[in-house]
Amino acid sequence: MTTPDLVVMANHPDLAGKTAVVTGGSRGIGAATATALARNGVAVAVVGRDHTALDGVATAITDAGGRALAAVGDCTSKPDLDRVRALVLDRFGGVDIVIAFAGGYGQPVPSIEETADHWRHVVDSDLTATFQAISTFLPDLTARRGTVVTMASSSARQATPASAAYAAAKAGVVGMTRHLAKELAPLGVRVNCVSPATIEHERMRRFMSDEQRQHLLRGFPLGRLGTPDDVASAALFLASAASSWITGITLDIAGGSVMP
């Protein structure tokens, strides 16, 4: 079995003292990104729907000496996001970075079995939620010349087994990222996107056999699956001054499986 390479997380001193909102932060990629930001001195508001999981992420950050706030909210609900913004402003005073990672529902669904309700649910969860997270904090981002990182998927870049709804929603995130990057650039706000392929997580390791894993690995020229830290490292780069002349791009975190 291939052992994942160690992900070396770079330090970005310019991030220290800033505030970030991470949606979809209760586990996986979002939790890894929130933790990585906190290690760089960023005060992090971790947003999601699972109160227990959010508390676990925020507690781990504060126990390690960081600053974190667990903010329960559904990113498809504008009232929820307005309440989250009020909490963040009250605790941290402003927002410099929005990591809009809420979403999911990439399970395969044959299009002949697709329903209008499922389509709307996936598009709302992945595309509308991303837009609402950004728009809620735009006054803060423009005031502070902030940065935004969105999340697409390899399903937006090439055909995969995921549903057409998921592919369309994530392709919408890519297009929206480009649009917002151009629109907001004169205001000093940068908007970029990360686009992961298969990311290994605990549930996958628990239920996938060695044979299934080896079959999956053959699709990745670099010979391993991705990890949440792979995506978190890219998100930190795009949020930091190290990428200060980059906006409107989609960065494929895909082990060589996506080469547009």
N, C-alpha and C positions, 0 to 999 in steps of 0.2 A: 504494500500500500504506500502511495506517495505521501510523504510528510510535507505539509505546507511550509514554505520558506518563512523565516521570521520577518514580519513587517516592521521596518524601522520607521517609527513615527518622528518626523522632523519637528524641531522646535521653531515656533514663530513668535519671537519676542514682541512684535508689534501688536499682537492680539491681547496682550496683558492689559487688564483694566476695562476691556470692552464687555458688552452684554450680548448674549445670543439667545434666540428662541429656537428650540429644536422640536418640530412637530414629528409625530411618530417616534418619540424618544423613549418609549417604555421598554423596548427590547431591541435586540439585533443591531442593525446598522445605525438606527437613531440613537440607541443607548451608547454604542461605541463612539459615535461622533460627539455626543454630549460630554462623555468622559474625556475624550481627547481635547476638546475645547477647554474644559475645566483645568486640565493639566497645563494648559498654556496660559492660565491666569484669567480666563473668561468666566464671568458670572453667567450661569446657564439656567434658563427656564425650560424644563423638560415637559413637553405637552403630549397628552394622549388620553385614552379613555379608561385605561386600567389603573385605578388608584393605587392598588397594592404594588404593581410593577413600577409605576412612576416613583413611589416612595422609596422603593429599593434602589433605583438608579440615583435619585437625589441624595439618599442617605450615604451611599457608597462614595459619592463625590465629596460630600461634606466631611465624612470620616477621614478622607484623604487630604483634608485641608482646603478643599475648594469651596466655591459658593454655588448653591443650586436651589432651585424652587421647583417643586412638583406642582404642575398646574393641570388639573383635569379638565378636558374639553374635547368636544367632537369638532373636527375641522370642517365638517360639512355644515356646521351650524354657525352662522354669523354671530348670533347672540353669545354663544359659548366663546368664540374668539374675542369678542369685545370684552367679555369678562376676564379672559386670560390677559389681554393687553392691560386692563386696569390693574390686575395683580402684579404684573411685571413692572409697570411704571411705578407703582407704589413701593415695591421692594428694591428695584434696581435703578429707577430714575430714567430709563430710556433704553432703546434697542439699537444696536449697531449691525447685527447679523441675524438674518433669518435663514434657517436651514429647514426647508419645506419638504420633509420626508414622509409625511403621513400618506398612507395608501396601502395597496396590496390587491388581493383578490385576483391573482394571476393564474388561478387554476384553469386547466384545459376545459373548454366547453365547446363542443362541435357547433358550428354556426347554425346548422339545421335545428338544433335544440335551444338556441339562444332565445331568450324572452326579452321583451321591452323593459320589464322591471329589473332584470339582472343587468342589462345594458346600462340603464340609468344609474343603478347602484354603483357599478364599477366606475363609470365616468365621473359621477359625483365624488366618489371616494379618492380617486387618483388625480383628476384634472381640476374639478371645481374646488376641492379642498386645498389644492396647491395654490390656486389663484386667490382664494379667500384668505389664506394665511399671509400671503404677500401683501394683498391690498389692505388688510387690517393694520399692518405695521408700516405702510408706506409713509405716513407722516413722520415717523421716527427715522426711517431710513433716509429720507430726503434731507431731514434736518441734520443728520450726522454723516451724510455721504457714505452710507452703509453698503453692505454686500448681501447678496441672496444666492443660495445654492439650492437648486431643485433636484428632483430625482426622476429620471426616466427608467428605462430598462432596455436590455438587448432586444426585447420584443418590439420596441419602437424602431429598431434599426434594421431588423431582418425578421423573416418569418420564423416563429417558434411554436411549440405546442400550446402556448397560452391562448386564451380566448381572443376573438376579434375585438371585443369590447376593451380588453386590457391593452392590446396593441394600439388601438385607436386613442385611448386615454393617454397612454405614455407618449405616443407620437404628438399628441396635443401639448403635452408638457414641453417637449423639445421646441415646437413651434412657438409656444407662448414665451418660453425663455428667450428666444431670439428677438421676438417682438418687444418684450419688456426691456431687454438689454439696450436696444436702439432707442426706445422711447425715454428711458431713464438715464442714459449716459450723460446728456447735458446737465443733469442734476447731480452728477457725481456718484450715482448708484450703479454698481456692477451686478449683473445677473448671469450666472452660469449654471450648468447642469451636469450631474454625474449620471452615468448610465451603466449600472452593473449587469453582468450576466449572472450565472448561478453562484450564489453565496452560501457557503456551508454554515449550517447552524446545528444547534443541539438536537432538534427534532429529526433533522435529516440524518445525522450520525446514528441516532437511535433506531431508525426504521429502515435505513438503506443497507442492503447487504454489500459485502465486499465486491461481489460480481457486478451489482448494479452501479456501484461507485466507480469501478474501473471502466465500465462502459461509458459512463458520463465523462470521465476524465479524458477519454479519447477525443472529445470535441474541443479540448483546450490545448493549443500548441505549447503553452508554458508548463503543462503537465501537472497542474493542480487546480483545485477549486478556489474561488475567492473566499475571503474572510471579511467580517464586518470592519476590521481594522484597515483593510485595503481601501474600502470606500471612505472610511473616516479620514484616512491620510490625504486622499484626494480632495475631500471637502475642506479640510483645514487649509490646504494650499490655495484653493479657490477663494476662501474667505479672507486670506491674509494678504499683506502687501507684497508677498512674493509673486502674486499674479496680478499686480496693479495695472498692467496694460493688457489684460485679458477680460473680455466680456462677450457674452452671446455664444459661447462654445458649449458643446456637449462632449464630455470626456468619457470615453468608453472604458470601463473598469471590467475587462472581459477576458483576460488571460490570452489575448490573441485570437479569440473566437469571432470578434467583430473587427473588420479592417475596412472601413468605408473608403 
